Amino acid sequence: MLTLYHHWDSVCSFKVRMCLIEKNLEHESHVVDLIQFNNLQPEYLALNPNGVVPTLKDDENIIIESTIINEYLDDKYNTPSFIPADPVARAKMRTLVKLQDDVLYHVQRPAAFQLMVKRMLTNLSRDQIAELVSVHPNPEKASHFLKWATGPVDPEVVEEARQKVEPVLTRLETALDDGPWLVGRDFTLADMAYAPFVNRLQRLMFHELWADKPRLSAWMERLVDRPSFTPAAGPADQQMPCPADDA
Ligand SMILES: N[C@@H](CCC(=O)N[C@@H](CS)C(=O)NCC(=O)O)C(=O)O
């Protein structure tokens, strides 16, 4: 029995939900409400000591880290597989997933906090937020709540994030030279790793970043058209309000 501990409007959770759906794997859904800081409750920290979502439970085995979860799912539930057989293609896939994990996730985060998370926390004072995140296992992540999710929106933070996202999209545009998917002919875990960010960047209204990238724009449309995309994104009423809602 598979159980996914996740939050609906979390990019890392979306990435694993898409893999579960693409593999047609039945699973129980257990929502961990990040806005209520339920990820910092002792019961959840016992499952995931990093205090983040997602976490996968497969019978008694606990697997954490979205990239590792997707690789685990592909290893264990191999048909269909989304890891290329060719070692060079595998290396390319993993390089792109690493870029998502190490760079894209982090550089878009300040904008998501400024323009989305902040709107969810207006009922809490700065002191209340400080108290809630004081038990976060990652002090840097705790500090992000105080730095970016309180006070008025800081357009400079948003602009800096936008500028740092751009080179990642340029890398994807280059990868898509050999498309239609990021690693060539087949849809892989690399495409799944970026799918949540297509949704996130569209909702942040960062459209001008791909206006001059025709291969990326076409790939984004292909991704959104995939039957797994909308269910992986989750119900509309579970999404944070965002700039696209205001447009
Ligand atoms: N590298 C981790 C990152 C997980 C992560 O940061 N998840 C976010 C949601 S996308 C989270 O739980 N944030 C809550 C927090 O940092 O307090 C993964 O890919 O699973």
The ligand as an ORCA input file, in Angstrom:
! r2SCAN-3c Opt
* xyz 0 1
  N      14.333     18.606     -1.842
  C      13.053     18.380     -1.265
  C      12.410     19.718     -1.024
  C      11.082     19.557     -0.324
  C      10.468     20.906      0.002
  O      11.162     21.904      0.244
  N       9.130     20.926      0.028
  C       8.428     22.156      0.278
  C       7.146     22.227     -0.543
  S       7.513     22.193     -2.273
  C       8.039     22.199      1.746
  O       7.636     21.208      2.320
  N       8.176     23.377      2.353
  C       7.799     23.583      3.702
  C       8.892     24.231      4.478
  O       9.989     24.398      3.963
  O       8.635     24.572      5.625
  C      12.207     17.504     -2.200
  O      12.362     17.637     -3.419
  O      11.410     16.672     -1.718
*
